[in-house]
Amino acid sequence: MDLFHWFEDGELRTMFESPRWREGSTPDDLIPLLRDVGLPLTLEGEYDDSASDVDRKAAVLALAERLTGVRVTASLLADASYELGLVPDQFARSKHFGDAKPQQPR
């Protein structure tokens, strides 16, 4: 699974597993960036079946880099301190996560 969630100020702007089916309050705002990182979309945001295959995990990491301005490098991943972000209960119980309950940090 290659899930991507873009939250801004607590609002789910865009989420997708496949860029073919985007959801959120602004699901089409990222179309230019999705295309730039190699995901197979037309200018209108339709899925392009004729496009060549792309490594979706690499494309999603490239998308995250562009949205945050933080370059993901091997040393960043090895040396970084990781912080926990909590998902609001109403989102955790939404259709996106079924009846999943938030887990306690370990």
C-alpha positions in Angstrom: 0.0 0.0 0.0 1.2 3.5 -0.9 -1.0 5.7 1.2 -0.4 9.5 1.1 -2.1 12.0 3.4 -1.6 15.8 3.2 -2.9 17.6 6.2 -2.6 21.4 6.6 -3.7 23.1 9.8 -5.6 20.0 10.8 -7.5 19.7 7.5 -7.1 16.7 5.2 -6.4 18.4 1.9 -5.5 15.4 -0.2 -5.2 11.7 0.3 -4.7 8.8 -2.0 -3.5 5.2 -2.4 -3.5 5.5 -6.1 -3.4 9.0 -7.6 -6.3 7.8 -9.8 -8.6 8.2 -6.7 -7.9 11.3 -4.7 -10.0 12.5 -1.8 -9.9 15.4 0.7 -11.0 19.0 0.7 -8.7 19.9 -2.2 -7.9 16.6 -4.0 -6.8 18.3 -7.2 -4.5 21.0 -5.8 -1.5 18.6 -6.1 -2.0 17.6 -9.7 0.9 19.6 -11.0 3.2 18.2 -8.3 1.9 14.7 -8.8 2.8 15.0 -12.4 6.2 16.5 -11.7 7.2 13.6 -9.5 6.3 11.1 -12.2 2.9 9.9 -11.2 0.8 9.0 -14.3 -1.8 11.8 -14.5 -2.9 14.0 -17.4 -3.0 17.8 -17.1 -6.6 17.5 -16.1 -5.8 15.0 -13.3 -7.1 11.9 -15.1 -5.1 8.6 -14.7 -2.9 8.1 -17.8 -3.0 4.4 -18.5 -0.4 4.8 -21.3 2.2 6.3 -19.0 5.2 4.2 -18.1 5.4 2.6 -14.6 6.9 4.6 -11.8 8.2 3.6 -8.4 5.2 5.0 -6.4 7.1 4.9 -3.0 9.9 7.1 -4.5 7.3 9.4 -6.1 5.4 9.8 -2.8 8.7 10.6 -1.0 9.6 13.1 -3.7 6.1 14.7 -3.3 6.6 14.9 0.5 10.0 16.6 -0.1 8.4 19.2 -2.3 5.6 19.9 0.1 7.8 20.2 3.1 11.0 21.5 1.7 12.9 18.8 3.6 15.2 16.6 1.5 15.0 12.9 2.5 18.5 11.5 2.6 20.0 8.3 4.0 21.7 10.3 6.8 18.4 12.1 7.6 16.6 8.8 8.0 19.4 7.3 10.1 20.1 10.3 12.4 16.7 12.0 12.7 14.7 12.3 15.9 11.1 11.3 15.2 8.1 13.0 16.7 4.7 11.6 17.0 1.6 13.3 15.5 -1.8 12.4 16.8 -4.7 11.7 14.4 -8.0 13.3 15.6 -10.6 10.7 16.8 -13.1 11.7 14.2 -10.7 11.0 11.4 -9.5 7.7 12.9 -13.2 6.6 13.0 -13.9 7.9 9.5 -14.5 5.8 6.4 -10.8 6.0 5.7 -9.8 3.9 8.7 -13.0 1.9 9.3 -13.6 1.4 13.0 -9.8 1.7 13.8 -9.0 3.1 17.2 -5.9 5.4 17.7 -3.0 3.4 19.1 -1.0 4.5 22.1 2.6 5.5 21.2 5.2 2.8 22.0 
